[in-house]
Amino acid sequence: MNPRAVTASFKQQAIQFMADPQWIIPSIVSPFLFTMVMLYIHQDVTGPVVLQAVLGGGVLGMWANTIFASSFTISYDRMNGTFESMLLSPTKIFDILIGRSIWNAFIGLVNALLVFAIAEMIFRTGVSLANPIGFFFILALTLMSLASFGMLISTAFVFSRMGRFFSSVAEYPIYVISGALVPISALPVGLQHISYLLAPSWGVDAMRYAAFEGYGSMMGTSLLTDIIMMVMLSIAVLIIAYFIMNKAERAILSAGSATRY
Amino acid sequence: MTCPEYAIVAEGLTRTYGPFIPGSAGKVAVDGISFKVRKGEIYGILGPNGAGKTTTIKMLSTMLTPTSGLAEVLGMDVRDGKNIRALRKRINVVSGGERGLYYRLSGRQNLEFFADLYGIPKKDQKALIESLLSLVELIEAADIKVENYSRGMKQRIHIARSLINSPEILFLDEPTIGLDPEISRGIRSLIKKLSDGGTTVILTTHYMFEAEELCDNMVILSRGRIVGKGTVDDIKSSISRVSSLKIITEEDPSDVTASLCRENLDAVTSRLLNERYLTKITLNNADRAFTAIEDLFRPYAISSVGVEEPTLEDAYLTLVNEGL
C-alpha cells in the first residue's frame, strides 16, 4: 500500500465531499427519517427502544454513506474524465480508493453521532450506553468493516459504469441482513447464513453488547468473538477487493472501457 | 528489442475492439501500423475522426492493451503488465477538452493530488507546483476552484498536471481543440519549449498549420492504417503530382473552363474585383499539361500564370481520401 496516495485521496475526497451538499440526504436525512419511523412503529419512546431505533438509524447512516460515497466517487471520476488520469498514474486504484473509503468511514461516524444527537434532542429520553467507551470503539471498527465493504462495491464501478445498479440493489438487503433493522434471529434461516458472512452483522451485534446492559447475543456469541469475526471478515473482504480491483484494472485496459461513462 | 535512439517503436500495432463494445463491436481501430519516434522530437499523428489516433495514443500510454503487434516505449514493452507502472512514472498524457480535472478542487489542489499519485517527494512539491503554475501562467488563479476556470485555463492546468512527473514522453491528444488563437499559440510555444528541453512529444491535431509548425515527423492515419509518413516535406512531396495552376486573364475564359471540366479536370473560374478572371485548375501532371493549358487560355489575354504547390492540408486530404 502507498501511504502517500492514501493520504492524498483521503484529503481529495474530503474536499470533494464537503463541496457537494447532496451528501446530507443519504447520510443524515434518510437515516433520521428511518429512526423516526422505527420509533413511531413501536409507539414507545423509552430508553431501550429509542436506543435500538437510533442504533439502526445510525448504522443505516453509516452504510448509506459508505455505499453512496463508494459508488459516487468512481462514477464521478468516470463522468468527469479523472478516472483516466488516475489510472494513468503509477498508483494503484486500490490505494486511491482506500483513502477515500477511510474518509467515508470517518464521515459515517459523524453521521451516526449526528443521528444519535438529533434523536436524543427531539425525544429527550436520556438514553444511556452500558459501555460508552467500548461502544464507540466498536462503532469505529464497524465503520471500518463497512468501509471494507465499500471497497468491494467500488470494484463494480471500476469494472463498469453500470455499477450504480449494483449499489442500488445492495443498499437495503445488506442493511436488513446485517441485523441493523431486525434481529438476525428473525430472518429466514437461509438469510441468517449470509448474515454470518457479513462483517457488519458481527459489528452490529457487538455494538448492542456495548449499548445494552445484560444483552443476550442474537448470534449466540461472546463480545470478543463478535469483534474477532468482524475484523477477520473485514480483512478477508479487503483482500478479495484487492484482487478483484487488480483484475478490474487489467480488464478495463484490455476492453478499453476506462473512458466510458 | 531495445533501441536507445528511439523513444517509441511501434511495429504492426493493431487494436480490435471486442464483440461487446457498443458501436465498435469487432471494429479494427488500428490496423498494423509501424513507426518510430526519435527521442526529443515532436511527432504528429494526424487523421480524420475515427482514424485511430486516440487509440494509438492510448496503446502507447498503457491505457489500452494492443490486440497484436509490438509497441516499445522507452525500451519497455507496453503489453507486459510488469512494465506498466514503471512506464507510467516516465510518461504523461493530455487530452483535449475540459474533462480530466477535479472541478471542486483548485488548480493547486489538483496538482498536489496528482503530485502525490506520482510519488513526488513532499519537500519538492511546493517549488515544482509553483514552477508549473508559472509555466502555464496560472499563478494568480492557482487557488480558484477549477470549475470557475475558462476553457483555456483548464487546458493549461491540464498541461501543468501532465508535467508533474517531468515526463520523458508527453502525449498530447488535440491539445488546442476549441481554444482561441492566442491561447493556442501559447500552448504551441510551450510544446516547442518542452521539446527543446528534451521531452519527446506525440501530438495529435486536426490543425494542419499546427502540425506543420511543430512536428519534426508525422504519420497520417486513415481507417486505422498509415497512409503517409515522414517529415512535412516528405508528406507534401508524396503527392507532388497534384498542383494547382492559377491563370489570370483579361477576358472571361468560361468556355475553356467548361471544356476542361468535361475532360474531368477540376477547373473553376471566378471574376476578380479588378475586372479580370482567375481560373484555378488542379493538375495531376503539371509538367505535361502546363503548356497545353496555357495555349488554351492565350486568346483570353493572359496577364499572369502561376503554379501553386500543395500544402500539408492538400497532401493530407489527398492521402486520406486515397486511403478510404
HADDOCK unambig.tbl for C-alpha pairs under 7 A between the chains (distance, minus, plus):
assign (segid A and resid 4 and name CA) (segid B and resid 116 and name CA) 6.08 0.50 0.50
assign (segid A and resid 5 and name CA) (segid B and resid 116 and name CA) 5.79 0.50 0.50
assign (segid A and resid 5 and name CA) (segid B and resid 117 and name CA) 5.40 0.50 0.50
assign (segid A and resid 8 and name CA) (segid B and resid 113 and name CA) 5.79 0.50 0.50
assign (segid A and resid 8 and name CA) (segid B and resid 116 and name CA) 6.30 0.50 0.50
assign (segid A and resid 16 and name CA) (segid B and resid 104 and name CA) 5.99 0.50 0.50
assign (segid A and resid 19 and name CA) (segid B and resid 104 and name CA) 6.72 0.50 0.50
assign (segid A and resid 80 and name CA) (segid B and resid 99 and name CA) 5.42 0.50 0.50
assign (segid A and resid 80 and name CA) (segid B and resid 100 and name CA) 5.89 0.50 0.50
assign (segid A and resid 81 and name CA) (segid B and resid 99 and name CA) 4.92 0.50 0.50
assign (segid A and resid 81 and name CA) (segid B and resid 100 and name CA) 4.13 0.50 0.50
assign (segid A and resid 82 and name CA) (segid B and resid 100 and name CA) 4.14 0.50 0.50
assign (segid A and resid 82 and name CA) (segid B and resid 101 and name CA) 5.71 0.50 0.50
assign (segid A and resid 82 and name CA) (segid B and resid 102 and name CA) 6.96 0.50 0.50
assign (segid A and resid 85 and name CA) (segid B and resid 100 and name CA) 6.26 0.50 0.50
assign (segid A and resid 88 and name CA) (segid B and resid 63 and name CA) 6.78 0.50 0.50
assign (segid A and resid 88 and name CA) (segid B and resid 88 and name CA) 6.39 0.50 0.50
assign (segid A and resid 89 and name CA) (segid B and resid 88 and name CA) 5.87 0.50 0.50
assign (segid A and resid 89 and name CA) (segid B and resid 89 and name CA) 6.95 0.50 0.50
assign (segid A and resid 89 and name CA) (segid B and resid 117 and name CA) 6.29 0.50 0.50
assign (segid A and resid 89 and name CA) (segid B and resid 118 and name CA) 6.13 0.50 0.50
assign (segid A and resid 90 and name CA) (segid B and resid 85 and name CA) 4.72 0.50 0.50
assign (segid A and resid 90 and name CA) (segid B and resid 88 and name CA) 5.33 0.50 0.50
assign (segid A and resid 90 and name CA) (segid B and resid 89 and name CA) 5.76 0.50 0.50
assign (segid A and resid 90 and name CA) (segid B and resid 117 and name CA) 6.92 0.50 0.50
assign (segid A and resid 90 and name CA) (segid B and resid 118 and name CA) 6.12 0.50 0.50
assign (segid A and resid 91 and name CA) (segid B and resid 117 and name CA) 5.60 0.50 0.50
assign (segid A and resid 91 and name CA) (segid B and resid 118 and name CA) 6.89 0.50 0.50
assign (segid A and resid 253 and name CA) (segid B and resid 63 and name CA) 5.64 0.50 0.50
assign (segid A and resid 253 and name CA) (segid B and resid 64 and name CA) 4.58 0.50 0.50
assign (segid A and resid 253 and name CA) (segid B and resid 65 and name CA) 5.63 0.50 0.50
assign (segid A and resid 254 and name CA) (segid B and resid 64 and name CA) 5.91 0.50 0.50
assign (segid A and resid 254 and name CA) (segid B and resid 65 and name CA) 4.97 0.50 0.50
assign (segid A and resid 256 and name CA) (segid B and resid 64 and name CA) 5.38 0.50 0.50
